[in-house]
C-alpha cells in the first residue's frame, strides 16, 4: 500500500485522526499527511501511505488554496469561531473599504502567527501557552498571498477565495482584515480547495476511502524527473554516490530518479558535482 490518497477531510476531525482513519481503513503499515488542517476546517488533505510517507516533507512546502468565511464585528482569542469572544463592535464597513483592505493584503508581507497554533517557542507549543493564559511575543513570518478575492459580502459576513504560500494562517489573515477596516473579525469556516497539485475534485469522502485510487509516488510532486540508466540502478537502490553528469542533472536543484518502468527510486539534490540522496525508496 504505497501512494497518496486525497481525502476530503470533514469538519470536527483532526488531521492526525483523519490520517489514522485512512490508515486503519486501508490497512496501511505507515501513514502521514502533507499539510495540517485544523479540526474546524474541511477539504484537501493529502494522506501519504507506505513509502509515500517519505514524500510528506515535500508536500508540506506546497502552496495552498482556500475558501474562507469571516464575520466582521466579533473578535475571538483563537481568531476563529471555536474561541472565546474577546471584543464586539458595531459593523459599518462598506464593500469598498473591505476591497481596499484586501488589495493591501495581497502579495508578500509579514504575518504574526496566532497564539493558538502548533508552533513551538522556547520548546513549548504556543497553543499550550495560550490555554494557560500566556501571551508571548511571536516573530513575524514572511508569507505570500497570490490571490485574495472577495467572493461574497453580506455584512457582517464575507467570503474570500485565497491562494497562498505554505505557512499562511488564514484565520490571522481574516482577523487582520477585520482590524484593517476597524471592525475586527474572526474566521467562521474554512475549506481547502487545493494543496500543491492536488485539488478538491480529486478528494474522496469518508465513505469512499476503500474504493479510492491512490496517486502513485512519481506523480505526487512537481520535481523534475530523471530516468536512471540501467548501469546506475544498483547505485541508486543502495544510495551509492556518483557524478551528476552521469545523469545529466547538473543544473537541477532537486529532482526525482525513476527506473525505466516508472518506479520512484530516490529524491536527490546536487552537491559538489555529485548526487546527494535525500530519500531512497524501496521497490514498489
C-alpha positions as CSV (number, residue, x, y, z in Angstrom):
1,X,0.0,0.0,0.0
2,X,2.2,2.8,-1.4
3,X,0.7,6.1,-2.7
4,X,-1.2,9.2,-1.7
5,X,-4.9,9.4,-1.0
6,X,-6.5,12.8,-1.5
7,X,-9.0,13.0,1.4
8,X,-11.9,15.5,1.8
9,X,-11.5,15.9,5.5
10,X,-14.8,16.6,7.2
11,X,-15.3,19.2,10.0
12,X,-14.5,18.0,13.5
13,X,-11.8,15.6,12.6
14,X,-8.2,16.5,13.4
15,X,-5.5,15.8,10.7
16,X,-3.9,13.2,12.9
17,X,-7.3,11.4,13.4
18,X,-8.0,11.6,9.7
19,X,-4.7,10.0,8.9
20,X,-5.3,7.3,11.4
21,X,-8.7,6.6,10.0
22,X,-7.4,6.2,6.4
23,X,-4.5,4.1,7.6
24,X,-6.9,1.7,9.5
25,X,-9.5,1.5,6.7
26,X,-6.8,0.7,4.1
27,X,-4.7,-1.4,6.5
28,X,-1.6,0.5,5.6
29,X,1.6,0.0,7.5
30,X,2.6,3.6,7.7
31,X,0.7,6.9,7.1
32,X,1.3,10.6,7.3
33,X,0.0,13.8,5.8
34,X,1.2,16.7,3.6
35,X,-0.2,19.7,5.5
36,X,-2.2,20.1,8.6
37,X,-5.9,21.2,8.7
38,X,-7.5,22.4,11.9
39,X,-10.5,20.3,13.1
40,X,-12.8,23.2,12.1
41,X,-11.5,23.1,8.5
42,X,-12.6,20.8,5.7
43,X,-11.2,19.9,2.3
44,X,-8.0,18.6,0.7
45,X,-5.7,16.6,3.0
46,X,-3.0,14.6,1.2
47,X,-2.6,11.3,3.2
48,X,0.7,9.6,2.4
49,X,0.7,5.8,2.7
50,X,3.6,3.4,3.0
51,X,6.7,4.6,1.1
52,X,4.8,7.8,0.2
53,X,5.4,9.0,3.8
54,X,8.9,9.8,2.6
55,X,7.4,12.5,0.3
56,X,5.4,14.3,3.1
57,X,8.1,16.9,3.7
58,X,8.0,18.0,0.0
59,X,4.2,18.2,0.1
60,X,4.3,20.4,3.2
61,X,6.2,23.0,1.2
62,X,3.4,23.3,-1.5
63,X,1.2,26.3,-2.0
64,X,-2.4,26.1,-0.8
65,X,-5.8,27.5,-1.8
66,X,-8.9,28.0,0.4
67,X,-12.4,29.3,0.6
68,X,-12.7,31.2,3.9
69,X,-15.8,32.8,5.6
70,X,-15.4,35.6,8.1
71,X,-17.6,37.5,10.4
72,X,-17.0,41.2,11.0
73,X,-17.6,42.9,14.4
74,X,-16.6,40.0,16.6
75,X,-13.1,39.0,17.7
76,X,-12.1,35.8,19.5
77,X,-9.0,34.6,21.3
78,X,-8.4,31.8,18.7
79,X,-9.2,34.1,15.7
80,X,-11.9,31.6,14.7
81,X,-15.4,30.6,15.9
82,X,-14.1,27.9,18.2
83,X,-12.7,30.5,20.6
84,X,-14.0,32.8,23.3
85,X,-15.3,36.2,22.2
86,X,-12.9,39.0,23.3
87,X,-14.4,42.0,21.6
88,X,-17.6,43.1,19.8
89,X,-18.3,46.2,17.7
90,X,-21.0,47.6,15.5
91,X,-20.3,47.0,11.8
92,X,-20.3,49.9,9.4
93,X,-18.0,48.5,6.8
94,X,-18.6,49.2,3.1
95,X,-17.7,46.8,0.3
96,X,-15.2,49.4,-1.0
97,X,-13.4,49.6,2.4
98,X,-13.1,45.8,2.5
99,X,-11.9,45.6,-1.1
100,X,-9.2,48.2,-0.3
101,X,-8.1,46.2,2.7
102,X,-8.0,43.0,0.6
103,X,-5.8,44.8,-2.0
104,X,-3.4,45.9,0.6
105,X,-3.0,42.4,2.0
106,X,-2.3,40.8,-1.4
107,X,1.3,40.0,-2.2
108,X,4.2,39.3,0.2
109,X,4.0,40.6,3.8
110,X,4.9,39.6,7.3
111,X,2.3,37.7,9.4
112,X,2.4,37.2,13.1
113,X,1.4,33.6,13.9
114,X,-1.6,33.2,16.3
115,X,-1.1,32.1,19.9
116,X,-3.4,29.2,19.3
117,X,-1.1,27.4,16.9
118,X,1.2,24.4,17.0
119,X,4.4,26.4,16.5
120,X,7.0,26.0,19.2
121,X,8.6,28.8,21.2
122,X,11.2,28.0,23.9
123,X,10.4,24.4,23.5
124,X,6.6,24.7,24.1
125,X,3.7,24.7,21.8
126,X,2.1,28.1,21.5
127,X,-1.4,26.7,22.0
128,X,-0.4,25.2,25.3
129,X,0.8,28.6,26.5
130,X,-2.4,30.2,25.3
131,X,-4.5,27.7,27.1
132,X,-2.5,28.5,30.3
133,X,-3.4,32.2,29.8
134,X,0.1,33.2,28.5
135,X,0.6,35.6,25.6
136,X,4.2,35.8,24.3
137,X,5.9,37.8,21.5
138,X,6.0,35.9,18.2
139,X,8.4,36.5,15.4
140,X,6.6,37.6,12.2
141,X,6.9,35.2,9.3
142,X,7.1,36.1,5.6
143,X,4.0,34.8,3.7
144,X,2.8,35.3,0.2
145,X,-0.8,35.9,-0.8
146,X,-1.1,35.3,-4.6
147,X,-4.9,35.6,-4.8
148,X,-7.2,37.3,-2.4
149,X,-10.7,37.8,-3.9
150,X,-14.0,38.8,-2.3
151,X,-16.4,36.1,-3.3
152,X,-19.4,37.5,-1.4
153,X,-20.2,40.3,1.1
154,X,-23.4,40.3,3.1
155,X,-22.5,42.4,6.1
156,X,-21.3,41.3,8.6
157,X,-20.4,38.2,6.8
158,X,-17.9,37.8,3.9
159,X,-16.3,35.0,1.8
160,X,-12.8,35.0,0.4
161,X,-11.0,32.9,-2.3
162,X,-7.4,32.6,-1.3
163,X,-4.2,31.2,-2.9
164,X,-1.2,31.5,-0.6
165,X,2.2,30.2,0.3
166,X,2.8,27.4,2.9
167,X,2.7,28.5,6.5
168,X,0.0,31.2,5.9
169,X,-2.6,31.3,8.7
170,X,-5.9,32.1,7.1
171,X,-7.5,32.9,10.5
172,X,-4.8,35.5,11.1
173,X,-5.4,36.9,7.6
174,X,-9.2,37.2,8.3
175,X,-8.5,38.8,11.7
176,X,-6.0,41.3,10.1
177,X,-8.6,42.3,7.5
178,X,-11.1,43.0,10.3
179,X,-8.5,45.2,12.0
180,X,-7.8,47.0,8.8
181,X,-11.4,48.0,8.4
182,X,-11.8,49.0,12.0
183,X,-14.4,46.3,12.9
184,X,-12.5,43.2,14.0
185,X,-13.3,39.8,12.5
186,X,-12.9,36.1,13.0
187,X,-12.9,33.0,10.8
188,X,-16.2,31.1,10.7
189,X,-15.5,28.4,8.1
190,X,-12.5,27.2,6.1
191,X,-12.3,24.8,3.2
192,X,-9.0,23.9,1.5
193,X,-9.6,23.5,-2.2
194,X,-6.0,23.0,-3.4
195,X,-2.8,21.6,-1.9
196,X,0.1,21.7,-4.4
197,X,-1.0,19.8,-7.4
198,X,-4.0,18.1,-5.6
199,X,-7.4,19.7,-5.9
200,X,-10.8,19.2,-4.2
201,X,-12.1,17.5,-7.3
202,X,-9.7,14.6,-6.6
203,X,-10.6,14.2,-3.0
204,X,-12.7,11.3,-1.7
205,X,-15.0,11.4,1.3
206,X,-15.1,9.0,4.3
207,X,-17.5,6.6,2.7
208,X,-15.3,6.2,-0.4
209,X,-11.9,5.6,1.1
210,X,-11.8,1.9,0.4
211,X,-12.5,2.3,-3.3
212,X,-10.3,5.4,-3.9
213,X,-7.5,5.3,-6.4
214,X,-4.1,6.2,-4.9
215,X,-1.8,8.8,-6.5
216,X,1.4,6.9,-7.4
217,X,4.6,8.2,-5.9
218,X,6.2,9.6,-9.1
219,X,3.1,11.8,-9.7
220,X,3.0,13.2,-6.2
221,X,5.4,16.1,-6.6
222,X,6.4,18.7,-9.2
223,X,10.0,17.7,-9.0
224,X,11.9,17.3,-12.3
225,X,12.2,13.6,-13.3
226,X,15.4,11.8,-14.3
227,X,15.3,8.2,-15.7
228,X,18.3,6.3,-14.3
229,X,20.4,4.4,-16.8
230,X,20.4,0.6,-16.3
231,X,24.1,0.7,-15.1
232,X,23.2,3.1,-12.3
233,X,20.1,1.3,-10.9
234,X,22.0,-0.6,-8.3
235,X,23.9,2.5,-7.2
236,X,20.6,4.4,-6.7
237,X,18.9,1.5,-4.9
238,X,21.8,1.3,-2.5
239,X,22.3,5.1,-2.1
240,X,25.8,5.0,-3.7
241,X,27.1,8.4,-4.7
242,X,28.1,9.1,-8.3
243,X,28.7,12.1,-10.6
244,X,25.8,14.3,-11.6
245,X,27.0,14.3,-15.2
246,X,26.2,10.6,-15.4
247,X,22.5,11.6,-15.0
248,X,22.5,14.9,-16.9
249,X,21.2,16.7,-13.9
250,X,23.9,19.3,-13.2
251,X,21.6,22.3,-13.3
252,X,18.6,21.0,-11.4
253,X,18.3,22.0,-7.7
254,X,16.3,18.9,-6.7
255,X,14.9,16.0,-8.7
256,X,13.4,12.5,-8.5
257,X,15.0,9.5,-10.1
258,X,12.9,6.8,-11.7
259,X,13.7,3.5,-13.3
260,X,12.7,2.5,-16.8
261,X,9.4,1.1,-15.5
262,X,8.5,4.4,-14.0
263,X,9.0,3.5,-10.4
264,X,10.4,6.1,-8.0
265,X,13.9,5.2,-6.7
266,X,15.0,8.4,-5.0
267,X,14.7,12.1,-4.4
268,X,18.1,13.8,-4.8
269,X,19.9,17.1,-4.9
270,X,23.2,18.1,-6.4
271,X,26.3,18.9,-4.3
272,X,29.8,19.4,-5.5
273,X,29.0,17.7,-8.7
274,X,27.7,14.6,-7.0
275,X,24.2,13.0,-6.4
276,X,23.1,13.6,-2.8
277,X,20.3,11.3,-1.7
278,X,17.5,12.9,0.4
279,X,15.1,10.0,0.2
280,X,15.6,6.4,-1.2
281,X,12.5,4.3,-1.8
282,X,12.0,0.6,-1.5
283,X,10.9,-1.2,-4.7
284,X,7.1,-0.9,-5.1
